[in-house]
Amino acid sequence: MLSLTEELLLLAVHDEKGHVILSSTALLPYGLATAIILDLIEYNKINIIDDKLVLLDYSPTGIDFLDDILIFIKNEVKSHRLRWWIRKISDKCSTLRQEIFDHLVNVGILKREKVNFLFMVDFFRYPTLNPTPELGTRDKIHKSVLFNIKPDQKLLSLISLMYFCGLIKEVFPPEHRKAAKKNIKKLIDEEEKTNILNDIVTELTIVIESSTEKKNEK
């Protein structure tokens, strides 16, 4: 079973071209950071208490990109608010994204292709090798958003992050996008106020708005 973080990245990567879709590049680091936090909560490694991230257990999960962040959390002496962690983990997005790509290659979902740019620079792209996992994810999203099938907590988290990362155009065809956006907003608004996902989405919104304001000031 794929982690929430892996499912989010798969949605954000062009299946044939193997690179992150341009429309999501600015917001994806925050989405991946949030997904990693949610994955670590699912593994009972951390929790959010009074808007602060609390380490519960730092034994390895066996997934490299999650364990790297677990070590990062363990080595941070001070206690910090959730939004601080979203920002700090998003700063590591370039390295984390590469680790996630490597993991998806190792399990046979993506393939790695070397590309040369102007005979000077080599870079890698990651087109889909096995489309089944992502197709299954997209099917679950469509059923939940368009046909009102109640999502479990993980799927609701993925739908929320997909929305905040600007991936609605990637996941839904043009004729369904308006309804999808409306239904996703409704799903998010209906979450219990005491739900951890609601708290995380609130903090993610603040981080994104703050980052957007800073860019506009430049």
Secondary structure, 3 states (H helix, E strand, C coil): CCCHHHHHHHHHECCCCCCECHHHCCCHHHHHHHHHHHHHHHCCCEEEECCEEEECCCCCCCCHHHHHHHHHHHHCCCCCEHHHHHHHHHHCHHHHHHHHHHHHHHCCCECCEEEEECCCEEEEECCECCCHHHHHHHHHHHHHHHHCCCCCHHHHHHHHHHHHCCCHHHHCCHHHHHHHHHHHHHHHHCCCCCCHHHHHHHHHHHHHHHHHHHHHHC
